[in-house]
Amino acid sequence: MVRPFNFTRLPEIFFGEGKLSLLPGLLSRFGKRTILVTGRRSFMESESAGVLLDSFSSEGISFLRVEISGEPSPDDIDSALRLTSGDDLEAVVAIGGGSVMDAGKAISAMYGMTGSVLEYLEGIGTRQHPGSKLPFIAVPTTSGTGSEATSNAVLSKVGRDGFKKSLRHPAFVPEIALVDPALTLGCSPEITAASGMDCFTQLTEAFLSDRANEFTDALAVEGIKALRTSLARACHDGSDIAARSGMSFAALVSGICLANAGLGVVHGFASSVGGMLDIPHGVVCGTLMAPANRVIVRELRMGKGRKEALTKYALLGKILTGEEGRTDDYYTDGFIDFLYTTSEELRLPRLSQYGMERGFFGEICRNTGQKNNPVKLENHELEEILTERL
């Protein structure tokens, strides 16, 4: 029997090498005056940027550019809105990684609104957003967050009183997701690894979530298959367009899955650790994924949590090992082995490299959400996960 489920709306998706050339025409659907959100250098210094801006000029498209450096904060969004408030703008385009797309999504949502974006953040703000916004086009240049297909924008404040919280509304799903794998060719091995492991985590946690359904499961499985054949290749040879395409597809699918099935404890850590330390989101996910899943599987085998999750772990292991005719335990162990091997192969950093200390564990564990996780972990188990990657 197919389980009942709800599914959020999707953006109109344009996927494939060379699709960036469609952007001026797609943007013209909404108007000629836009906010262009980018990172500080990477895209704007590329050949693709020069070609795109020439096309904007030819189409009569004008823009105000907003630069985002690092993961966006509420202050970044408020500053961008002050910069653009005096102009009658018609759309927002974000070209960059997950942080740039989150910033673009938040700017789109807050354009014309009163007050700070802080007032509308989940768990912090007291105001409900009505869902009004400027049309938003998301153009990813990394393969990780899947923000091009989600309804939330993650904003951060780093420090002992820091946070990572979402600005969320079903209307915030981008109108258009333009996914051109060629835009990821310039990503460094480090960014490719971190963003790829974020994507891997999202696919895995959505698949194991208690909100998963046949629809999200089918998408997650296809995403995992693409990632299996693409992640290591993209890290070792950044010019491999086939591998880049596989990772771009996996990231897009991971965003669709998380938007509809939710995430688990690794992303709970990413929120609590990322609010305290200046550490890339993908690094937290990637470095904690192997120990977190090892502990989850151990607890499931002890009879805790949802036992059907072990069947799903076995399916993941079967995909990743590529073997037939083995037991479920073999495949589950194979999945965990794959995570550890991948972490070592990609040389994922340890938490201590970003200032993590044992003295932070208590606060981090108290603030780590486990919604949708297949088993509820105790604080000592959460500390065990952190300790392994300290």
C-alpha positions in Angstrom: 0.0 0.0 0.0 1.3 3.4 -0.9 1.5 5.7 2.1 -0.4 9.0 2.1 1.8 12.0 1.4 2.0 15.7 0.6 4.4 17.1 -1.9 5.4 20.8 -2.1 5.4 22.6 -5.5 8.6 22.4 -7.6 10.3 25.2 -9.5 10.3 25.1 -13.2 13.5 23.2 -13.8 16.0 23.7 -16.7 18.8 21.1 -16.4 21.9 20.5 -18.6 25.2 21.8 -19.8 24.8 25.2 -21.5 21.4 26.1 -20.0 22.8 29.3 -18.5 22.2 30.8 -22.0 18.5 30.6 -21.3 18.7 32.9 -18.3 18.1 36.3 -20.0 15.0 35.1 -21.8 13.6 33.4 -18.6 14.3 36.5 -16.6 12.4 38.6 -19.1 9.2 36.8 -18.2 9.2 38.8 -15.0 10.7 42.1 -16.1 13.9 43.9 -17.0 15.0 45.3 -13.6 16.5 42.7 -11.3 18.6 42.1 -8.2 21.6 39.9 -9.1 23.0 38.1 -6.1 26.5 36.5 -6.4 29.5 35.5 -4.4 32.4 37.9 -4.1 34.6 36.6 -6.9 34.2 33.1 -8.3 31.4 33.4 -10.8 31.9 37.1 -11.6 35.5 36.4 -12.6 34.5 33.6 -14.9 34.1 33.6 -18.6 30.5 32.6 -18.2 29.8 35.8 -16.2 31.1 38.0 -19.1 29.0 36.2 -21.6 25.9 36.4 -19.4 26.3 40.1 -18.6 26.7 40.9 -22.4 23.4 39.0 -22.9 21.7 41.0 -20.2 22.9 44.2 -22.0 21.6 43.0 -25.3 18.2 42.1 -23.8 17.9 45.5 -22.0 18.2 43.9 -18.6 19.5 46.1 -15.8 20.6 44.9 -12.4 21.7 45.9 -8.9 24.4 43.4 -7.7 24.5 42.2 -4.2 27.7 40.3 -3.0 27.5 37.5 -0.4 30.6 36.3 1.2 30.2 33.2 3.4 27.0 32.0 4.9 24.4 34.8 5.0 23.4 36.5 8.2 20.3 38.5 9.0 22.4 41.6 8.9 23.5 40.7 5.3 19.9 40.5 4.2 18.9 43.7 5.9 21.8 45.5 4.3 21.0 44.2 0.9 17.4 45.3 1.3 18.5 48.8 2.3 20.7 48.9 -0.8 17.8 48.0 -3.1 14.9 49.6 -1.4 14.8 52.8 -3.5 14.4 51.0 -6.8 11.3 49.5 -8.5 12.8 46.0 -9.1 11.0 43.1 -10.6 12.9 39.9 -9.9 15.8 38.3 -8.0 18.5 36.1 -9.6 21.0 34.3 -7.4 24.0 32.7 -9.1 26.3 30.8 -6.7 26.5 28.2 -4.0 23.9 27.4 -1.4 24.7 30.5 0.7 24.2 32.8 -2.3 20.9 31.1 -3.2 19.7 31.3 0.4 20.5 35.0 0.4 18.7 35.5 -2.9 15.7 33.6 -1.6 15.6 35.7 1.5 16.0 39.0 -0.4 13.2 38.0 -2.7 11.0 37.2 0.3 11.8 40.3 2.2 11.6 42.9 -0.6 8.9 45.4 0.3 8.4 43.9 3.8 8.7 46.0 6.9 11.1 45.1 9.7 14.2 43.0 9.9 14.3 39.5 8.5 15.2 38.4 12.0 11.6 39.0 13.0 10.4 36.3 10.6 12.9 33.5 11.3 11.7 30.2 12.7 12.3 29.8 16.4 13.4 33.4 16.8 11.0 35.8 15.2 7.4 36.6 16.2 6.0 37.6 12.9 4.4 35.4 10.2 5.5 36.0 6.7 2.5 36.3 4.3 4.4 34.6 1.4 4.6 37.7 -0.9 7.9 38.1 -2.7 9.7 39.0 -5.9 10.0 36.2 -8.5 13.2 34.3 -7.8 15.5 32.4 -10.2 18.1 30.1 -8.6 21.3 29.2 -10.5 23.6 26.9 -8.5 27.4 26.9 -9.1 28.1 24.1 -6.6 26.4 20.7 -6.1 25.4 20.5 -2.5 22.5 22.2 -0.8 19.7 21.8 -3.3 18.5 25.2 -2.3 17.4 25.7 -5.9 14.4 23.4 -5.1 13.5 24.3 -1.4 11.2 26.7 0.3 13.6 27.9 3.0 16.6 30.2 3.3 19.1 29.4 6.1 20.5 32.5 7.9 23.2 32.3 10.5 24.8 34.3 13.4 28.0 32.7 14.6 29.2 32.7 18.2 28.3 31.3 21.6 24.9 33.0 21.3 24.7 32.1 17.6 22.1 30.3 15.5 21.2 28.9 12.2 17.6 29.4 11.4 15.3 29.3 8.4 13.1 31.8 6.8 10.4 29.5 5.4 7.2 29.6 3.4 5.8 27.3 0.7 5.8 30.4 -1.7 9.6 30.8 -1.3 10.3 27.8 -3.7 12.1 29.5 -6.7 10.0 30.1 -9.7 12.8 28.7 -11.8 15.8 26.5 -11.1 18.4 26.7 -13.8 20.9 24.0 -13.3 23.9 24.1 -15.6 26.6 21.6 -14.6 29.3 23.5 -16.5 29.0 26.2 -13.8 30.5 23.8 -11.3 33.6 23.1 -13.3 35.6 25.7 -11.4 34.8 24.3 -7.9 37.9 23.3 -6.0 38.3 19.7 -4.7 37.6 21.0 -1.2 34.4 22.7 -2.1 33.3 19.8 -4.3 33.9 17.3 -1.5 32.1 19.4 1.2 29.1 20.3 -1.0 29.0 16.7 -2.3 28.9 15.3 1.2 26.1 17.7 2.1 24.1 16.4 -0.8 24.9 12.8 0.2 23.7 13.5 3.7 20.5 15.1 2.5 19.7 12.2 0.3 20.4 9.7 3.0 18.5 11.5 5.8 15.5 12.2 3.6 15.4 8.5 2.6 15.6 7.4 6.3 13.2 10.0 7.6 9.9 9.0 9.2 8.3 11.5 6.7 9.7 9.7 3.7 7.2 8.2 1.1 7.4 6.3 -2.1 7.8 9.5 -4.1 10.7 10.8 -2.1 12.3 7.4 -1.8 12.3 6.9 -5.6 14.0 10.3 -6.0 16.5 9.7 -3.2 17.6 6.3 -4.7 18.2 7.8 -8.1 20.2 10.6 -6.4 22.3 8.1 -4.5 23.0 6.2 -7.7 24.2 9.3 -9.5 26.3 10.3 -6.5 27.9 6.9 -6.3 29.4 7.2 -9.8 30.1 10.9 -9.7 31.3 12.3 -6.3 34.9 10.9 -6.2 35.4 11.5 -9.9 34.3 15.1 -9.6 36.7 15.6 -6.7 39.6 14.1 -8.4 39.0 15.6 -11.9 37.1 18.8 -11.7 36.9 19.0 -15.6 34.9 15.7 -15.8 31.6 17.2 -17.1 29.8 13.8 -16.8 30.7 13.6 -13.1 29.7 17.2 -12.6 26.4 16.5 -14.3 25.8 13.5 -12.0 26.5 15.6 -8.9 24.3 18.5 -10.1 21.5 16.1 -10.6 22.0 14.5 -7.2 22.1 17.9 -5.5 18.9 19.0 -7.2 17.1 15.8 -6.2 18.4 16.1 -2.6 16.8 19.5 -2.3 13.5 18.1 -3.5 13.7 15.2 -1.1 14.6 17.3 2.0 11.8 19.8 1.2 9.3 16.9 1.3 10.7 14.3 3.7 12.9 16.4 6.1 16.3 15.6 7.5 18.0 14.0 10.5 20.6 14.3 13.2 23.5 15.2 11.0 21.7 18.3 9.9 20.8 18.9 13.5 24.5 19.0 14.2 25.1 21.3 11.2 22.7 23.8 12.8 24.0 23.7 16.3 27.7 23.5 15.4 27.3 26.0 12.6 25.7 28.5 14.9 28.6 28.3 17.3 31.6 28.0 15.0 32.5 29.6 11.6 32.6 26.3 9.8 31.1 25.5 6.3 27.8 23.6 6.5 29.0 20.9 4.1 32.1 20.2 6.2 30.0 19.6 9.3 27.7 17.2 7.4 30.5 15.4 5.7 32.8 14.9 8.6 30.0 13.7 11.0 28.1 11.5 8.5 30.1 8.3 9.0 30.1 8.2 12.8 26.5 9.4 13.1 25.2 6.6 10.8 27.4 4.1 12.6 25.8 5.0 16.0 22.3 5.1 14.5 22.7 1.6 13.0 24.1 0.3 16.3 21.1 1.6 18.2 18.6 0.2 15.6 20.2 -3.2 15.8 19.7 -3.1 19.6 15.9 -2.8 18.9 15.6 1.0 19.4 13.8 3.3 16.9 12.1 2.3 13.7 13.3 -1.2 12.7 12.2 -0.7 9.1 15.1 1.8 8.8 17.5 -1.1 8.8 15.9 -2.4 5.6 16.5 1.0 4.1 20.1 1.0 5.2 20.5 -2.4 3.5 19.1 -1.0 0.3 21.6 1.9 0.4 24.4 -0.5 1.0 23.4 -2.6 -1.9 23.4 0.4 -4.2 26.8 1.6 -3.0 28.6 -1.8 -2.9 27.1 -2.8 -6.3 27.0 -6.4 -5.0 24.2 -9.0 -5.3 23.1 -12.0 -3.2 24.3 -10.7 0.2 22.5 -10.4 3.5 21.0 -7.2 4.8 23.6 -7.0 7.5 26.3 -7.2 4.9 24.8 -4.4 2.9 24.2 -2.2 6.0 27.8 -2.7 7.1 28.9 -2.0 3.5 27.1 1.4 3.6 28.9 2.4 6.8 32.2 1.2 5.3 31.5 3.3 2.2 31.0 6.4 4.4 34.3 5.9 6.2 36.2 5.1 3.0 34.8 8.2 1.3 35.5 10.4 4.3 39.1 9.3 4.2 39.4 9.5 0.5 38.1 13.1 0.4 40.2 14.1 3.4 37.4 15.7 5.2 38.6 18.1 8.0 38.1 17.4 11.7 36.1 19.8 13.8 39.1 20.9 15.9 40.4 22.6 12.8 37.6 25.1 13.2 38.0 25.7 16.9 35.8 22.9 18.3 36.5 22.0 21.9 35.1 19.3 24.2 33.8 22.1 26.5 31.3 23.0 23.7 29.7 19.6 23.5 27.1 20.1 26.2 25.6 23.1 24.6 25.8 21.7 21.1 24.1 18.5 22.1 21.3 20.4 23.8 20.7 22.4 20.6 20.9 19.5 18.2 17.6 18.6 16.6 16.7 15.0 15.8 13.4 15.5 14.1 12.7 12.7 11.6 15.7 10.7 12.7 15.1 6.9 12.7 16.1 6.7 16.3 16.4 9.2 19.2 20.0 9.4 20.3 20.9 10.2 23.9 23.4 13.0 24.7 26.2 10.6 25.4 25.7 9.1 21.9 25.7 12.6 20.4 29.0 13.3 22.2 30.4 10.0 21.0 29.8 11.2 17.4 31.4 14.6 18.0 34.4 13.0 19.8 35.2 10.7 16.9 35.7 13.7 14.6 37.2 16.1 17.1 
